[in-house]
């Protein structure tokens, strides 16, 4: 609910993504590698409201 304003119930896992294309090196040398889990969900309550400035409107 934090990022979207929605409370959801996950139905199923659609995919897991990671690996070389999800690696990033910051200018100061720190390195990260992301693992992305994508779920199909049903909306339980709430209203779609991006609240963190990172989500498109």
PDB file with SEQRES, HELIX, SHEET and CRYST1 records, atoms N, CA, C and O in Angstrom:
SEQRES   1 A   57  UNK UNK UNK UNK UNK UNK UNK UNK UNK UNK UNK UNK UNK          
SEQRES   2 A   57  UNK UNK UNK UNK UNK UNK UNK UNK UNK UNK UNK UNK UNK          
SEQRES   3 A   57  UNK UNK UNK UNK UNK UNK UNK UNK UNK UNK UNK UNK UNK          
SEQRES   4 A   57  UNK UNK UNK UNK UNK UNK UNK UNK UNK UNK UNK UNK UNK          
SEQRES   5 A   57  UNK UNK UNK UNK UNK                                          
HELIX    1 AA1 UNK A   20  UNK A   22  5                                   3    
SHEET    1 AA1 2 UNK A   6  UNK A  17  0                                        
SHEET    2 AA1 2 UNK A  36  UNK A  46 -1                                        
SHEET    1 AA2 2 UNK A  23  UNK A  25  0                                        
SHEET    2 AA2 2 UNK A  31  UNK A  33 -1                                        
CRYST1    1.000    1.000    1.000  90.00  90.00  90.00 P 1           1          
ATOM      1  N   UNK A   1       0.820  -1.180   0.000  1.00  0.00           N  
ATOM      2  CA  UNK A   1       0.000   0.000   0.000  1.00  0.00           C  
ATOM      3  C   UNK A   1       0.872   1.255   0.000  1.00  0.00           C  
ATOM      4  O   UNK A   1       0.423   2.318  -0.430  1.00  0.00           O  
ATOM      5  N   UNK A   2       2.071   1.145   0.462  1.00  0.00           N  
ATOM      6  CA  UNK A   2       2.950   2.304   0.623  1.00  0.00           C  
ATOM      7  C   UNK A   2       3.214   3.037  -0.694  1.00  0.00           C  
ATOM      8  O   UNK A   2       3.078   4.260  -0.739  1.00  0.00           O  
ATOM      9  N   UNK A   3       3.582   2.340  -1.754  1.00  0.00           N  
ATOM     10  CA  UNK A   3       3.998   2.998  -2.986  1.00  0.00           C  
ATOM     11  C   UNK A   3       2.849   3.363  -3.913  1.00  0.00           C  
ATOM     12  O   UNK A   3       2.984   4.298  -4.703  1.00  0.00           O  
ATOM     13  N   UNK A   4       1.727   2.662  -3.847  1.00  0.00           N  
ATOM     14  CA  UNK A   4       0.652   2.858  -4.821  1.00  0.00           C  
ATOM     15  C   UNK A   4      -0.644   3.367  -4.218  1.00  0.00           C  
ATOM     16  O   UNK A   4      -1.494   3.879  -4.947  1.00  0.00           O  
ATOM     17  N   UNK A   5      -0.821   3.246  -2.922  1.00  0.00           N  
ATOM     18  CA  UNK A   5      -2.090   3.577  -2.286  1.00  0.00           C  
ATOM     19  C   UNK A   5      -3.081   2.430  -2.341  1.00  0.00           C  
ATOM     20  O   UNK A   5      -4.221   2.584  -1.903  1.00  0.00           O  
ATOM     21  N   UNK A   6      -2.674   1.283  -2.868  1.00  0.00           N  
ATOM     22  CA  UNK A   6      -3.567   0.131  -2.999  1.00  0.00           C  
ATOM     23  C   UNK A   6      -3.193  -0.975  -2.020  1.00  0.00           C  
ATOM     24  O   UNK A   6      -2.019  -1.196  -1.724  1.00  0.00           O  
ATOM     25  N   UNK A   7      -4.208  -1.656  -1.532  1.00  0.00           N  
ATOM     26  CA  UNK A   7      -4.011  -2.902  -0.787  1.00  0.00           C  
ATOM     27  C   UNK A   7      -4.406  -4.005  -1.758  1.00  0.00           C  
ATOM     28  O   UNK A   7      -5.515  -4.002  -2.293  1.00  0.00           O  
ATOM     29  N   UNK A   8      -3.487  -4.956  -1.985  1.00  0.00           N  
ATOM     30  CA  UNK A   8      -3.733  -6.001  -2.983  1.00  0.00           C  
ATOM     31  C   UNK A   8      -3.575  -7.387  -2.389  1.00  0.00           C  
ATOM     32  O   UNK A   8      -2.970  -7.567  -1.332  1.00  0.00           O  
ATOM     33  N   UNK A   9      -4.136  -8.369  -3.095  1.00  0.00           N  
ATOM     34  CA  UNK A   9      -3.967  -9.770  -2.737  1.00  0.00           C  
ATOM     35  C   UNK A   9      -3.295 -10.452  -3.937  1.00  0.00           C  
ATOM     36  O   UNK A   9      -3.876 -10.500  -5.021  1.00  0.00           O  
ATOM     37  N   UNK A  10      -2.078 -10.977  -3.753  1.00  0.00           N  
ATOM     38  CA  UNK A  10      -1.397 -11.642  -4.868  1.00  0.00           C  
ATOM     39  C   UNK A  10      -2.115 -12.926  -5.272  1.00  0.00           C  
ATOM     40  O   UNK A  10      -2.526 -13.713  -4.419  1.00  0.00           O  
ATOM     41  N   UNK A  11      -2.263 -13.131  -6.588  1.00  0.00           N  
ATOM     42  CA  UNK A  11      -2.873 -14.350  -7.127  1.00  0.00           C  
ATOM     43  C   UNK A  11      -1.829 -15.375  -7.536  1.00  0.00           C  
ATOM     44  O   UNK A  11      -1.904 -16.549  -7.175  1.00  0.00           O  
ATOM     45  N   UNK A  12      -0.840 -14.891  -8.309  1.00  0.00           N  
ATOM     46  CA  UNK A  12       0.196 -15.827  -8.763  1.00  0.00           C  
ATOM     47  C   UNK A  12       1.458 -15.062  -9.147  1.00  0.00           C  
ATOM     48  O   UNK A  12       1.424 -13.876  -9.474  1.00  0.00           O  
ATOM     49  N   UNK A  13       2.552 -15.775  -9.095  1.00  0.00           N  
ATOM     50  CA  UNK A  13       3.847 -15.245  -9.499  1.00  0.00           C  
ATOM     51  C   UNK A  13       3.942 -15.335 -11.015  1.00  0.00           C  
ATOM     52  O   UNK A  13       3.782 -16.415 -11.584  1.00  0.00           O  
ATOM     53  N   UNK A  14       4.201 -14.206 -11.677  1.00  0.00           N  
ATOM     54  CA  UNK A  14       4.304 -14.187 -13.130  1.00  0.00           C  
ATOM     55  C   UNK A  14       5.734 -14.344 -13.621  1.00  0.00           C  
ATOM     56  O   UNK A  14       5.962 -14.867 -14.712  1.00  0.00           O  
ATOM     57  N   UNK A  15       6.699 -13.896 -12.827  1.00  0.00           N  
ATOM     58  CA  UNK A  15       8.083 -14.018 -13.265  1.00  0.00           C  
ATOM     59  C   UNK A  15       9.064 -13.498 -12.235  1.00  0.00           C  
ATOM     60  O   UNK A  15       8.724 -12.699 -11.363  1.00  0.00           O  
ATOM     61  N   UNK A  16      10.299 -13.980 -12.365  1.00  0.00           N  
ATOM     62  CA  UNK A  16      11.407 -13.517 -11.533  1.00  0.00           C  
ATOM     63  C   UNK A  16      12.520 -13.119 -12.486  1.00  0.00           C  
ATOM     64  O   UNK A  16      12.906 -13.892 -13.362  1.00  0.00           O  
ATOM     65  N   UNK A  17      13.033 -11.908 -12.311  1.00  0.00           N  
ATOM     66  CA  UNK A  17      14.032 -11.377 -13.222  1.00  0.00           C  
ATOM     67  C   UNK A  17      15.256 -10.935 -12.444  1.00  0.00           C  
ATOM     68  O   UNK A  17      15.139 -10.424 -11.330  1.00  0.00           O  
ATOM     69  N   UNK A  18      16.423 -11.130 -13.026  1.00  0.00           N  
ATOM     70  CA  UNK A  18      17.671 -10.741 -12.389  1.00  0.00           C  
ATOM     71  C   UNK A  18      18.819 -11.042 -13.323  1.00  0.00           C  
ATOM     72  O   UNK A  18      18.627 -11.244 -14.522  1.00  0.00           O  
ATOM     73  N   UNK A  19      20.004 -11.071 -12.768  1.00  0.00           N  
ATOM     74  CA  UNK A  19      21.175 -11.401 -13.562  1.00  0.00           C  
ATOM     75  C   UNK A  19      21.896 -10.182 -14.084  1.00  0.00           C  
ATOM     76  O   UNK A  19      21.743  -9.078 -13.561  1.00  0.00           O  
ATOM     77  N   UNK A  20      22.680 -10.390 -15.115  1.00  0.00           N  
ATOM     78  CA  UNK A  20      23.590  -9.366 -15.625  1.00  0.00           C  
ATOM     79  C   UNK A  20      22.883  -8.068 -16.013  1.00  0.00           C  
ATOM     80  O   UNK A  20      23.413  -6.989 -15.752  1.00  0.00           O  
ATOM     81  N   UNK A  21      21.718  -8.142 -16.620  1.00  0.00           N  
ATOM     82  CA  UNK A  21      21.033  -6.916 -17.047  1.00  0.00           C  
ATOM     83  C   UNK A  21      20.409  -6.158 -15.879  1.00  0.00           C  
ATOM     84  O   UNK A  21      19.888  -5.059 -16.066  1.00  0.00           O  
ATOM     85  N   UNK A  22      20.455  -6.730 -14.683  1.00  0.00           N  
ATOM     86  CA  UNK A  22      19.922  -6.067 -13.496  1.00  0.00           C  
ATOM     87  C   UNK A  22      21.033  -5.668 -12.528  1.00  0.00           C  
ATOM     88  O   UNK A  22      20.785  -5.467 -11.339  1.00  0.00           O  
ATOM     89  N   UNK A  23      22.257  -5.554 -13.040  1.00  0.00           N  
ATOM     90  CA  UNK A  23      23.407  -5.113 -12.242  1.00  0.00           C  
ATOM     91  C   UNK A  23      23.701  -3.654 -12.559  1.00  0.00           C  
ATOM     92  O   UNK A  23      23.516  -3.196 -13.686  1.00  0.00           O  
ATOM     93  N   UNK A  24      24.162  -2.934 -11.542  1.00  0.00           N  
ATOM     94  CA  UNK A  24      24.458  -1.514 -11.727  1.00  0.00           C  
ATOM     95  C   UNK A  24      25.637  -1.133 -10.838  1.00  0.00           C  
ATOM     96  O   UNK A  24      25.723  -1.554  -9.685  1.00  0.00           O  
ATOM     97  N   UNK A  25      26.535  -0.335 -11.387  1.00  0.00           N  
ATOM     98  CA  UNK A  25      27.652   0.205 -10.614  1.00  0.00           C  
ATOM     99  C   UNK A  25      27.479   1.709 -10.518  1.00  0.00           C  
ATOM    100  O   UNK A  25      27.400   2.400 -11.534  1.00  0.00           O  
ATOM    101  N   UNK A  26      27.420   2.209  -9.301  1.00  0.00           N  
ATOM    102  CA  UNK A  26      27.291   3.643  -9.059  1.00  0.00           C  
ATOM    103  C   UNK A  26      28.623   4.335  -9.337  1.00  0.00           C  
ATOM    104  O   UNK A  26      29.672   3.693  -9.292  1.00  0.00           O  
ATOM    105  N   UNK A  27      28.592   5.637  -9.624  1.00  0.00           N  
ATOM    106  CA  UNK A  27      29.828   6.370  -9.927  1.00  0.00           C  
ATOM    107  C   UNK A  27      30.904   6.242  -8.856  1.00  0.00           C  
ATOM    108  O   UNK A  27      32.093   6.298  -9.173  1.00  0.00           O  
ATOM    109  N   UNK A  28      30.508   6.069  -7.582  1.00  0.00           N  
ATOM    110  CA  UNK A  28      31.504   5.959  -6.501  1.00  0.00           C  
ATOM    111  C   UNK A  28      32.001   4.527  -6.309  1.00  0.00           C  
ATOM    112  O   UNK A  28      32.800   4.265  -5.410  1.00  0.00           O  
ATOM    113  N   UNK A  29      31.531   3.591  -7.154  1.00  0.00           N  
ATOM    114  CA  UNK A  29      32.056   2.231  -7.126  1.00  0.00           C  
ATOM    115  C   UNK A  29      31.172   1.185  -6.484  1.00  0.00           C  
ATOM    116  O   UNK A  29      31.389  -0.008  -6.698  1.00  0.00           O  
ATOM    117  N   UNK A  30      30.184   1.589  -5.706  1.00  0.00           N  
ATOM    118  CA  UNK A  30      29.269   0.604  -5.113  1.00  0.00           C  
ATOM    119  C   UNK A  30      28.535  -0.136  -6.216  1.00  0.00           C  
ATOM    120  O   UNK A  30      28.152   0.448  -7.230  1.00  0.00           O  
ATOM    121  N   UNK A  31      28.345  -1.435  -6.002  1.00  0.00           N  
ATOM    122  CA  UNK A  31      27.653  -2.267  -6.982  1.00  0.00           C  
ATOM    123  C   UNK A  31      26.422  -2.894  -6.352  1.00  0.00           C  
ATOM    124  O   UNK A  31      26.431  -3.275  -5.182  1.00  0.00           O  
ATOM    125  N   UNK A  32      25.353  -2.995  -7.150  1.00  0.00           N  
ATOM    126  CA  UNK A  32      24.123  -3.633  -6.699  1.00  0.00           C  
ATOM    127  C   UNK A  32      23.642  -4.578  -7.799  1.00  0.00           C  
ATOM    128  O   UNK A  32      23.983  -4.421  -8.972  1.00  0.00           O  
ATOM    129  N   UNK A  33      22.850  -5.554  -7.393  1.00  0.00           N  
ATOM    130  CA  UNK A  33      22.178  -6.429  -8.350  1.00  0.00           C  
ATOM    131  C   UNK A  33      20.760  -6.651  -7.833  1.00  0.00           C  
ATOM    132  O   UNK A  33      20.556  -7.091  -6.702  1.00  0.00           O  
ATOM    133  N   UNK A  34      19.801  -6.341  -8.673  1.00  0.00           N  
ATOM    134  CA  UNK A  34      18.400  -6.417  -8.290  1.00  0.00           C  
ATOM    135  C   UNK A  34      17.795  -7.749  -8.682  1.00  0.00           C  
ATOM    136  O   UNK A  34      18.150  -8.316  -9.715  1.00  0.00           O  
ATOM    137  N   UNK A  35      16.893  -8.244  -7.876  1.00  0.00           N  
ATOM    138  CA  UNK A  35      16.021  -9.371  -8.204  1.00  0.00           C  
ATOM    139  C   UNK A  35      14.601  -8.810  -8.196  1.00  0.00           C  
ATOM    140  O   UNK A  35      14.168  -8.226  -7.202  1.00  0.00           O  
ATOM    141  N   UNK A  36      13.879  -8.987  -9.301  1.00  0.00           N  
ATOM    142  CA  UNK A  36      12.546  -8.415  -9.448  1.00  0.00           C  
ATOM    143  C   UNK A  36      11.536  -9.559  -9.508  1.00  0.00           C  
ATOM    144  O   UNK A  36      11.645 -10.458 -10.341  1.00  0.00           O  
ATOM    145  N   UNK A  37      10.556  -9.507  -8.612  1.00  0.00           N  
ATOM    146  CA  UNK A  37       9.484 -10.500  -8.563  1.00  0.00           C  
ATOM    147  C   UNK A  37       8.207  -9.814  -9.029  1.00  0.00           C  
ATOM    148  O   UNK A  37       7.819  -8.786  -8.472  1.00  0.00           O  
ATOM    149  N   UNK A  38       7.544 -10.373 -10.049  1.00  0.00           N  
ATOM    150  CA  UNK A  38       6.336  -9.770 -10.617  1.00  0.00           C  
ATOM    151  C   UNK A  38       5.144 -10.674 -10.311  1.00  0.00           C  
ATOM    152  O   UNK A  38       5.150 -11.860 -10.638  1.00  0.00           O  
ATOM    153  N   UNK A  39       4.116 -10.092  -9.675  1.00  0.00           N  
ATOM    154  CA  UNK A  39       2.926 -10.838  -9.287  1.00  0.00           C  
ATOM    155  C   UNK A  39       1.689 -10.290  -9.988  1.00  0.00           C  
ATOM    156  O   UNK A  39       1.592  -9.091 -10.251  1.00  0.00           O  
ATOM    157  N   UNK A  40       0.755 -11.169 -10.285  1.00  0.00           N  
ATOM    158  CA  UNK A  40      -0.594 -10.764 -10.674  1.00  0.00           C  
ATOM    159  C   UNK A  40      -1.377 -10.616  -9.378  1.00  0.00           C  
ATOM    160  O   UNK A  40      -1.346 -11.505  -8.528  1.00  0.00           O  
ATOM    161  N   UNK A  41      -2.086  -9.485  -9.221  1.00  0.00           N  
ATOM    162  CA  UNK A  41      -2.783  -9.206  -7.970  1.00  0.00           C  
ATOM    163  C   UNK A  41      -4.203  -8.728  -8.227  1.00  0.00           C  
ATOM    164  O   UNK A  41      -4.515  -8.214  -9.301  1.00  0.00           O  
ATOM    165  N   UNK A  42      -5.057  -8.904  -7.230  1.00  0.00           N  
ATOM    166  CA  UNK A  42      -6.383  -8.294  -7.198  1.00  0.00           C  
ATOM    167  C   UNK A  42      -6.352  -7.147  -6.207  1.00  0.00           C  
ATOM    168  O   UNK A  42      -5.753  -7.256  -5.137  1.00  0.00           O  
ATOM    169  N   UNK A  43      -6.999  -6.047  -6.564  1.00  0.00           N  
ATOM    170  CA  UNK A  43      -7.101  -4.908  -5.653  1.00  0.00           C  
ATOM    171  C   UNK A  43      -8.137  -5.237  -4.586  1.00  0.00           C  
ATOM    172  O   UNK A  43      -9.267  -5.612  -4.900  1.00  0.00           O  
ATOM    173  N   UNK A  44      -7.744  -5.094  -3.317  1.00  0.00           N  
ATOM    174  CA  UNK A  44      -8.634  -5.343  -2.189  1.00  0.00           C  
ATOM    175  C   UNK A  44      -9.281  -4.033  -1.735  1.00  0.00           C  
ATOM    176  O   UNK A  44     -10.480  -3.991  -1.459  1.00  0.00           O  
ATOM    177  N   UNK A  45      -8.475  -2.959  -1.659  1.00  0.00           N  
ATOM    178  CA  UNK A  45      -9.002  -1.659  -1.247  1.00  0.00           C  
ATOM    179  C   UNK A  45      -8.007  -0.577  -1.635  1.00  0.00           C  
ATOM    180  O   UNK A  45      -6.896  -0.858  -2.085  1.00  0.00           O  
ATOM    181  N   UNK A  46      -8.432   0.660  -1.451  1.00  0.00           N  
ATOM    182  CA  UNK A  46      -7.560   1.798  -1.704  1.00  0.00           C  
ATOM    183  C   UNK A  46      -7.840   2.453  -3.038  1.00  0.00           C  
ATOM    184  O   UNK A  46      -8.714   2.035  -3.799  1.00  0.00           O  
ATOM    185  N   UNK A  47      -7.065   3.496  -3.295  1.00  0.00           N  
ATOM    186  CA  UNK A  47      -7.170   4.252  -4.531  1.00  0.00           C  
ATOM    187  C   UNK A  47      -5.769   4.467  -5.070  1.00  0.00           C  
ATOM    188  O   UNK A  47      -4.864   4.829  -4.319  1.00  0.00           O  
ATOM    189  N   UNK A  48      -5.578   4.248  -6.370  1.00  0.00           N  
ATOM    190  CA  UNK A  48      -4.260   4.380  -6.974  1.00  0.00           C  
ATOM    191  C   UNK A  48      -3.767   5.816  -6.832  1.00  0.00           C  
ATOM    192  O   UNK A  48      -4.304   6.740  -7.443  1.00  0.00           O  
ATOM    193  N   UNK A  49      -2.726   5.981  -6.004  1.00  0.00           N  
ATOM    194  CA  UNK A  49      -2.177   7.292  -5.712  1.00  0.00           C  
ATOM    195  C   UNK A  49      -0.666   7.158  -5.541  1.00  0.00           C  
ATOM    196  O   UNK A  49      -0.210   6.768  -4.466  1.00  0.00           O  
ATOM    197  N   UNK A  50       0.129   7.474  -6.578  1.00  0.00           N  
ATOM    198  CA  UNK A  50       1.583   7.426  -6.403  1.00  0.00           C  
ATOM    199  C   UNK A  50       1.995   8.424  -5.328  1.00  0.00           C  
ATOM    200  O   UNK A  50       1.637   9.599  -5.407  1.00  0.00           O  
ATOM    201  N   UNK A  51       2.742   7.973  -4.327  1.00  0.00           N  
ATOM    202  CA  UNK A  51       3.046   8.848  -3.195  1.00  0.00           C  
ATOM    203  C   UNK A  51       4.532   9.114  -2.991  1.00  0.00           C  
ATOM    204  O   UNK A  51       4.905   9.867  -2.091  1.00  0.00           O  
ATOM    205  N   UNK A  52       5.391   8.504  -3.818  1.00  0.00           N  
ATOM    206  CA  UNK A  52       6.811   8.644  -3.538  1.00  0.00           C  
ATOM    207  C   UNK A  52       7.592   9.427  -4.588  1.00  0.00           C  
ATOM    208  O   UNK A  52       8.805   9.584  -4.450  1.00  0.00           O  
ATOM    209  N   UNK A  53       6.930   9.923  -5.635  1.00  0.00           N  
ATOM    210  CA  UNK A  53       7.631  10.666  -6.671  1.00  0.00           C  
ATOM    211  C   UNK A  53       8.373   9.790  -7.656  1.00  0.00           C  
ATOM    212  O   UNK A  53       8.923  10.304  -8.629  1.00  0.00           O  
ATOM    213  N   UNK A  54       8.410   8.467  -7.436  1.00  0.00           N  
ATOM    214  CA  UNK A  54       9.097   7.558  -8.349  1.00  0.00           C  
ATOM    215  C   UNK A  54       8.136   6.920  -9.347  1.00  0.00           C  
ATOM    216  O   UNK A  54       8.556   6.461 -10.409  1.00  0.00           O  
ATOM    217  N   UNK A  55       6.872   6.891  -9.013  1.00  0.00           N  
ATOM    218  CA  UNK A  55       5.881   6.250  -9.876  1.00  0.00           C  
ATOM    219  C   UNK A  55       5.272   7.270 -10.821  1.00  0.00           C  
ATOM    220  O   UNK A  55       4.952   8.385 -10.410  1.00  0.00           O  
ATOM    221  N   UNK A  56       5.106   6.890 -12.113  1.00  0.00           N  
ATOM    222  CA  UNK A  56       4.478   7.824 -13.047  1.00  0.00           C  
ATOM    223  C   UNK A  56       3.004   8.037 -12.708  1.00  0.00           C  
ATOM    224  O   UNK A  56       2.358   7.161 -12.133  1.00  0.00           O  
ATOM    225  N   UNK A  57       2.491   9.186 -13.064  1.00  0.00           N  
ATOM    226  CA  UNK A  57       1.084   9.481 -12.815  1.00  0.00           C  
ATOM    227  C   UNK A  57       0.270   9.368 -14.080  1.00  0.00           C  
ATOM    228  O   UNK A  57      -0.942   9.583 -14.056  1.00  0.00           O  
TER     229      UNK A  57                                                      
END                                                                             
